[in-house]
Amino acid sequence: MTTAPPARAAAPSAPARSALPLGGLLTLAATAFTAVLTELLPAGLLPRMSGGLGVSEGRIGFLVTLYAAASFLSAIPLTALLRGLPRRTVLTGALAGLALADAVTALSFSYPLTCAARLLAGAMGGTLWAMLAGYGARMVPAERRGRAIAIVLSGITVALSLGVPLGTALAGAVGWRTGFAALAALAALLVLCALRYVPGFPGEPSAGRTPLRRIAALPGIRAVLSVTLLLLLGHQAVYTFLVAFAEDAGFGRGGLVLFVFGGSTVAGIWLAGALADRRPRATLLGALGLIAVVMAALGALGRVPAVLLVAVALWGAAFGGAPTLIQTALVDVSGPEHADVATSLQATVYNVGIAAGSLTGGVVLESAGAGALPWASLPLVIGAVLVVWTARTRGFPVRRGVR
């Protein structure tokens, strides 16, 4: 890059190696948790929200789609528009917008108004996804980025494995409106936590701002984005229909399979946090290679209950750690000063991978049956392994270079 990182001169000094800024990192993790729960909670409350808003369950399910679409479409343009603003201002503003959207959802008796609130929530979520990992990386020395990013992204894992089922159960017990009101209160509380624990960083001055297209063209960015896309395509093609695969294999307890996967992701993200700063390339290759082995095992022996459960547990652990490792690589190649823009590109690719992977899995399921799903996923995961292996100088270097 031709300009010096604008944040370095004004940013607070990095914490000593012995002390991670846990207050700030946990605030960011809780922000990720709140955004995921806001996105997915309607899916578990279809009958209750349907009655409350007077529409079909299918139209309630569309509220999840609206959030995802707004997040997908807003991540890049909003990140580019807000690059010049102080980072903590953007963070607290997005949290306040999320709190407002959840509060409106809790109070609304109008389906169109609820849809508008979901669009606002999705836009705020897209803004947050683009900045959380990069923000956490800027709060620590370069050699501790991986652990910081793992802590921030743990909010996603906790939300998926515990938050969504517990939130659905709680909202079912006390009412779905109370559930969204609680999310609004949590987002508002996180505004205060951000002001107290998260350090402020300046935005990028317009005079020295690197154009988005140049950030996208930085060496290594395309390799990281390619791995993101291939992994999500392969993962989502099977995960979306994991219950159907288990039932086709004669294992009727689909909920247990999902629980095993979700619980294993917690172990995966812990391992990634421990290894991301020391051996990120080898750890990512191991995780992707393990997912490939799992897909082959599910395809060949998935009808054996013990193989199915062990394979799903290993898959969960490997996939749980992969986002931290990929995100760390992205921050390394873009630099923390450009991480927001680079992550907005990745968030877009991530959502494309989820949508296209689910579509691919559906086509395979309808045309060849559930047993073919792992075999359809396997070449995509192998493709991700090959990209990491070949990007040994740019993207996933043998010797990690950080800026």
C-alpha positions as CSV (number, residue, x, y, z in Angstrom):
1,M,0.0,0.0,0.0
2,T,1.1,3.5,-0.7
3,T,-0.1,5.2,2.5
4,A,0.8,4.6,6.1
5,P,-2.0,3.1,8.2
6,P,-3.9,6.1,9.4
7,A,-5.0,4.5,12.7
8,R,-1.5,3.8,14.1
9,A,-0.7,7.3,15.2
10,A,-3.8,8.0,17.1
11,A,-4.7,4.5,18.3
12,P,-4.2,3.6,21.9
13,S,-1.1,1.6,22.6
14,A,-1.5,-2.1,22.3
15,P,-2.0,-4.1,25.5
16,A,0.9,-5.9,27.0
17,R,1.2,-9.5,25.9
18,S,0.2,-10.7,29.4
19,A,-3.2,-9.1,29.3
20,L,-5.8,-9.3,26.6
21,P,-8.4,-6.5,26.7
22,L,-11.1,-9.0,27.7
23,G,-13.7,-6.4,28.5
24,G,-13.6,-5.0,25.0
25,L,-13.3,-8.4,23.3
26,L,-16.2,-9.9,25.2
27,T,-18.3,-6.8,24.3
28,L,-17.6,-7.5,20.6
29,A,-18.4,-11.2,21.2
30,A,-21.7,-10.3,22.8
31,T,-22.5,-8.0,19.9
32,A,-22.0,-11.0,17.5
33,F,-24.2,-13.1,19.8
34,T,-27.0,-10.5,19.7
35,A,-26.8,-10.1,15.9
36,V,-27.0,-13.8,15.3
37,L,-29.9,-14.2,17.7
38,T,-31.8,-11.3,16.2
39,E,-31.4,-12.9,12.8
40,L,-32.5,-16.4,13.6
41,L,-35.0,-16.1,16.4
42,P,-38.1,-15.8,14.2
43,A,-37.3,-19.2,12.7
44,G,-38.0,-20.8,16.1
45,L,-41.1,-18.8,16.7
46,L,-43.1,-19.3,13.5
47,P,-46.5,-20.3,15.0
48,R,-46.4,-17.7,17.8
49,M,-45.4,-14.8,15.6
50,S,-47.8,-15.9,12.9
51,G,-50.7,-15.6,15.3
52,G,-49.4,-12.3,16.8
53,L,-49.1,-10.6,13.4
54,G,-52.0,-12.3,11.6
55,V,-50.0,-13.8,8.7
56,S,-48.9,-17.3,7.6
57,E,-45.9,-19.0,9.0
58,G,-44.3,-18.8,5.6
59,R,-44.5,-15.0,5.8
60,I,-42.9,-15.1,9.2
61,G,-40.1,-17.2,7.8
62,F,-39.6,-14.5,5.2
63,L,-38.5,-12.2,8.1
64,V,-35.3,-14.3,8.4
65,T,-34.8,-13.9,4.6
66,L,-35.3,-10.1,4.9
67,Y,-32.6,-9.8,7.5
68,A,-30.1,-11.9,5.5
69,A,-30.9,-10.0,2.3
70,A,-30.4,-6.6,4.0
71,S,-27.2,-7.8,5.6
72,F,-25.9,-9.1,2.3
73,L,-26.7,-6.0,0.3
74,S,-25.6,-3.4,2.9
75,A,-22.3,-4.8,4.1
76,I,-20.1,-3.3,1.3
77,P,-21.9,0.0,0.6
78,L,-22.4,0.9,4.3
79,T,-18.9,0.0,5.2
80,A,-17.5,2.1,2.4
81,L,-19.8,5.0,3.3
82,L,-18.9,4.9,7.0
83,R,-15.1,4.4,6.7
84,G,-14.3,8.0,7.6
85,L,-16.2,7.9,10.9
86,P,-14.6,7.0,14.3
87,R,-14.9,3.3,14.7
88,R,-16.6,3.3,18.1
89,T,-19.2,5.7,16.8
90,V,-20.0,3.3,14.0
91,L,-20.1,0.4,16.5
92,T,-22.4,2.1,19.0
93,G,-24.6,3.5,16.2
94,A,-25.1,0.1,14.7
95,L,-25.9,-1.4,18.1
96,A,-28.4,1.4,18.8
97,G,-30.0,0.7,15.4
98,L,-30.2,-3.0,16.3
99,A,-31.8,-2.1,19.6
100,L,-34.4,0.1,17.8
101,A,-35.2,-2.6,15.3
102,D,-35.7,-5.3,18.0
103,A,-37.9,-2.9,20.0
104,V,-40.1,-2.1,17.1
105,T,-40.4,-5.8,16.3
106,A,-41.4,-6.4,20.0
107,L,-44.1,-3.7,19.8
108,S,-45.4,-4.1,16.3
109,F,-48.8,-5.5,15.4
110,S,-48.2,-4.7,11.7
111,Y,-46.5,-7.1,9.4
112,P,-45.2,-4.4,7.0
113,L,-43.8,-2.4,10.0
114,T,-42.1,-5.6,11.3
115,C,-40.6,-6.2,7.8
116,A,-39.2,-2.7,7.8
117,A,-37.7,-3.3,11.3
118,R,-36.1,-6.5,10.0
119,L,-34.6,-4.6,7.1
120,L,-33.1,-2.1,9.5
121,A,-31.8,-4.9,11.7
122,G,-30.2,-6.6,8.7
123,A,-28.5,-3.4,7.6
124,M,-27.1,-2.9,11.2
125,G,-26.0,-6.6,11.3
126,G,-24.2,-6.2,8.0
127,T,-22.4,-3.2,9.3
128,L,-21.4,-5.0,12.5
129,W,-20.2,-8.2,10.7
130,A,-17.9,-6.1,8.6
131,M,-16.1,-4.5,11.6
132,L,-16.2,-6.9,14.5
133,A,-13.1,-9.1,13.7
134,G,-11.1,-6.2,12.5
135,Y,-11.9,-4.1,15.6
136,G,-10.8,-7.0,17.8
137,A,-7.6,-7.3,15.9
138,R,-6.7,-3.6,16.3
139,M,-7.1,-3.9,20.1
140,V,-4.1,-6.3,20.5
141,P,-0.5,-6.7,19.2
142,A,-0.2,-8.3,15.8
143,E,1.1,-11.6,17.3
144,R,-2.1,-12.0,19.3
145,R,-4.7,-11.3,16.6
146,G,-5.7,-14.9,16.2
147,R,-6.7,-15.3,19.8
148,A,-8.5,-11.9,19.8
149,I,-10.5,-12.8,16.7
150,A,-11.4,-16.2,18.2
151,I,-12.8,-14.5,21.3
152,V,-14.9,-12.1,19.1
153,L,-16.2,-14.9,16.8
154,S,-17.0,-17.1,19.8
155,G,-20.2,-15.1,20.1
156,I,-21.4,-16.7,16.9
157,T,-20.7,-20.2,18.1
158,V,-22.4,-19.6,21.5
159,A,-25.4,-18.1,19.7
160,L,-25.8,-21.0,17.3
161,S,-25.1,-23.8,19.8
162,L,-26.9,-22.4,22.9
163,G,-28.4,-19.0,22.2
164,V,-30.9,-19.9,19.5
165,P,-32.4,-23.0,21.2
166,L,-32.5,-21.3,24.7
167,G,-33.8,-18.1,23.2
168,T,-36.5,-19.9,21.4
169,A,-37.5,-21.8,24.5
170,L,-37.5,-18.6,26.6
171,A,-39.5,-16.7,24.1
172,G,-41.9,-19.6,23.8
173,A,-42.4,-19.5,27.6
174,V,-42.7,-15.8,28.2
175,G,-43.9,-14.7,24.7
176,W,-42.1,-13.8,21.5
177,R,-42.5,-10.1,22.1
178,T,-40.7,-10.4,25.4
179,G,-37.9,-12.2,23.6
180,F,-37.4,-9.4,21.1
181,A,-37.7,-6.8,23.9
182,A,-34.9,-8.7,25.8
183,L,-32.7,-8.5,22.6
184,A,-33.4,-4.8,22.4
185,A,-32.4,-4.3,26.0
186,L,-29.2,-6.4,25.4
187,A,-28.2,-4.3,22.4
188,A,-28.8,-1.1,24.4
189,L,-26.7,-2.4,27.2
190,L,-23.9,-3.3,24.8
191,V,-23.9,0.4,23.7
192,L,-22.9,1.3,27.2
193,C,-20.4,-1.6,27.4
194,A,-18.8,-0.4,24.1
195,L,-18.4,3.1,25.5
196,R,-16.8,1.8,28.7
197,Y,-14.6,-1.1,27.4
198,V,-14.0,-0.8,23.7
199,P,-11.2,1.7,22.7
200,G,-11.9,4.3,20.2
201,F,-10.1,4.3,16.8
202,P,-10.2,7.0,14.2
203,G,-11.8,6.4,10.8
204,E,-9.8,6.7,7.6
205,P,-9.3,10.3,6.4
206,S,-10.6,10.8,2.9
207,A,-7.3,12.0,1.6
208,G,-5.5,8.8,2.4
209,R,-8.3,6.4,1.9
210,T,-7.5,3.3,-0.3
211,P,-10.2,2.6,-2.9
212,L,-12.3,-0.5,-2.3
213,R,-11.1,-2.0,-5.6
214,R,-7.5,-1.7,-4.5
215,I,-8.2,-3.4,-1.2
216,A,-10.0,-6.2,-3.1
217,A,-6.9,-6.6,-5.3
218,L,-4.4,-6.8,-2.4
219,P,-2.2,-9.9,-2.7
220,G,-3.8,-12.8,-0.9
221,I,-7.3,-11.3,-0.6
222,R,-8.7,-13.4,-3.5
223,A,-7.2,-16.6,-2.0
224,V,-8.9,-16.0,1.3
225,L,-12.2,-15.2,-0.3
226,S,-12.0,-18.3,-2.5
227,V,-11.5,-20.5,0.5
228,T,-14.4,-18.8,2.3
229,L,-16.7,-19.5,-0.7
230,L,-15.6,-23.1,-1.3
231,L,-15.8,-24.0,2.3
232,L,-19.3,-22.5,2.8
233,L,-20.5,-24.2,-0.4
234,G,-19.4,-27.6,0.7
235,H,-20.4,-27.2,4.3
236,Q,-23.8,-25.7,3.8
237,A,-24.8,-28.3,1.1
238,V,-24.7,-31.0,3.8
239,Y,-25.4,-29.1,7.0
240,T,-28.7,-27.6,5.7
241,F,-30.0,-31.2,5.2
242,L,-28.1,-32.9,8.0
243,V,-31.3,-34.0,9.7
244,A,-32.6,-35.5,6.4
245,F,-29.2,-37.2,5.9
246,A,-29.4,-38.7,9.4
247,E,-33.0,-39.9,8.8
248,D,-32.0,-41.4,5.5
249,A,-29.2,-43.2,7.2
250,G,-31.7,-44.8,9.6
251,F,-30.7,-42.5,12.6
252,G,-34.0,-40.9,13.6
253,R,-32.6,-38.6,16.3
254,G,-31.8,-35.6,14.1
255,G,-31.9,-33.2,17.1
256,L,-29.1,-35.2,18.7
257,V,-27.0,-35.0,15.6
258,L,-27.4,-31.2,15.5
259,F,-26.5,-31.0,19.2
260,V,-23.3,-33.0,18.7
261,F,-22.3,-30.7,15.9
262,G,-23.1,-27.5,17.8
263,G,-21.3,-28.6,20.9
264,S,-18.2,-29.7,19.0
265,T,-17.9,-26.2,17.4
266,V,-17.2,-24.8,20.9
267,A,-14.1,-27.1,21.1
268,G,-13.1,-26.1,17.6
269,I,-13.1,-22.4,18.2
270,W,-11.1,-22.9,21.4
271,L,-8.5,-24.9,19.6
272,A,-8.3,-22.3,16.8
273,G,-7.8,-19.5,19.3
274,A,-4.9,-21.5,20.9
275,L,-3.2,-22.2,17.6
276,A,-4.2,-19.3,15.2
277,D,-1.2,-17.1,16.3
278,R,1.4,-19.9,16.2
279,R,0.6,-22.2,13.3
280,P,-2.4,-20.7,11.4
281,R,-1.6,-22.3,8.0
282,A,-1.0,-25.8,9.3
283,T,-4.1,-25.6,11.6
284,L,-6.3,-24.5,8.8
285,L,-5.0,-27.2,6.5
286,G,-5.7,-29.7,9.2
287,A,-9.2,-28.4,9.8
288,L,-10.1,-28.4,6.1
289,G,-8.5,-31.8,5.6
290,L,-10.5,-33.2,8.5
291,I,-13.7,-31.9,7.0
292,A,-12.8,-33.6,3.7
293,V,-12.2,-36.9,5.5
294,V,-15.5,-36.5,7.4
295,M,-17.4,-36.1,4.1
296,A,-15.8,-39.2,2.7
297,A,-16.6,-41.1,5.9
298,L,-20.2,-39.9,5.8
299,G,-20.6,-40.9,2.2
300,A,-19.1,-44.3,2.7
301,L,-20.1,-45.3,6.2
302,G,-22.7,-42.7,7.3
303,R,-25.3,-45.4,7.9
304,V,-23.3,-46.8,10.8
305,P,-24.6,-44.8,13.9
306,A,-21.2,-44.6,15.7
307,V,-19.5,-43.4,12.5
308,L,-22.2,-40.8,11.9
309,L,-21.9,-39.3,15.4
310,V,-18.1,-39.3,15.5
311,A,-17.9,-37.9,12.0
312,V,-20.3,-35.1,12.9
313,A,-18.4,-34.3,16.1
314,L,-15.1,-34.0,14.2
315,W,-16.8,-32.0,11.5
316,G,-18.2,-29.6,14.1
317,A,-14.8,-29.1,15.7
318,A,-13.0,-28.5,12.4
319,F,-15.7,-26.2,11.1
320,G,-15.9,-24.3,14.4
321,G,-12.3,-23.3,14.2
322,A,-12.1,-22.6,10.4
323,P,-13.8,-19.1,10.5
324,T,-11.3,-17.8,13.1
325,L,-8.3,-19.1,11.0
326,I,-9.7,-17.7,7.7
327,Q,-10.5,-14.3,9.4
328,T,-7.1,-14.1,10.9
329,A,-5.5,-14.7,7.4
330,L,-7.8,-11.9,6.0
331,V,-6.7,-9.4,8.6
332,D,-3.1,-10.3,8.1
333,V,-3.2,-9.7,4.3
334,S,-5.4,-6.6,4.4
335,G,-3.9,-5.0,7.5
336,P,-6.1,-4.0,10.5
337,E,-6.6,-0.5,9.0
338,H,-8.4,-2.1,6.0
339,A,-10.0,-5.1,7.8
340,D,-13.5,-3.6,7.8
341,V,-13.6,-3.3,4.0
342,A,-12.0,-6.6,3.5
343,T,-14.4,-8.3,6.0
344,S,-17.4,-6.6,4.2
345,L,-16.2,-8.4,1.0
346,Q,-15.9,-11.6,2.9
347,A,-19.3,-11.2,4.5
348,T,-20.8,-10.9,1.1
349,V,-19.0,-14.0,-0.2
350,Y,-20.0,-15.8,3.0
351,N,-23.7,-15.2,2.4
352,V,-23.4,-16.2,-1.2
353,G,-21.8,-19.5,-0.1
354,I,-24.6,-20.1,2.4
355,A,-27.3,-19.5,-0.2
356,A,-25.6,-21.3,-3.1
357,G,-24.6,-24.2,-0.8
358,S,-28.1,-24.7,0.4
359,L,-29.4,-24.5,-3.1
360,T,-26.8,-27.0,-4.3
361,G,-27.7,-29.4,-1.5
362,G,-31.4,-29.1,-2.3
363,V,-30.8,-30.0,-5.9
364,V,-28.6,-33.0,-5.0
365,L,-31.2,-34.1,-2.4
366,E,-34.0,-34.0,-4.9
367,S,-32.1,-35.6,-7.8
368,A,-29.8,-38.2,-6.1
369,G,-31.0,-38.5,-2.5
370,A,-29.5,-37.6,0.9
371,G,-26.7,-40.2,0.6
372,A,-25.1,-38.2,-2.2
373,L,-24.8,-35.0,-0.2
374,P,-21.3,-35.7,1.3
375,W,-20.0,-36.8,-2.1
376,A,-21.2,-33.5,-3.6
377,S,-19.5,-31.6,-0.8
378,L,-16.2,-33.4,-0.9
379,P,-14.7,-31.8,-4.1
380,L,-15.6,-28.3,-2.9
381,V,-13.8,-28.9,0.4
382,I,-10.8,-30.4,-1.4
383,G,-10.8,-27.3,-3.6
384,A,-10.5,-25.2,-0.4
385,V,-7.6,-27.3,0.8
386,L,-5.8,-26.9,-2.6
387,V,-6.2,-23.1,-2.5
388,V,-4.7,-22.9,1.0
389,W,-1.9,-25.2,0.0
390,T,-1.0,-23.3,-3.2
391,A,-1.3,-19.8,-1.5
392,R,1.8,-20.4,0.5
393,T,3.3,-17.0,-0.2
394,R,0.2,-14.8,-0.4
395,G,-2.9,-15.4,1.6
396,F,-1.9,-18.4,3.8
397,P,1.9,-18.1,3.9
398,V,4.2,-20.7,5.4
399,R,5.8,-18.0,7.5
400,R,3.1,-15.7,8.8
401,G,3.7,-12.1,8.1
402,V,1.6,-9.5,10.0
403,R,1.2,-5.8,9.7
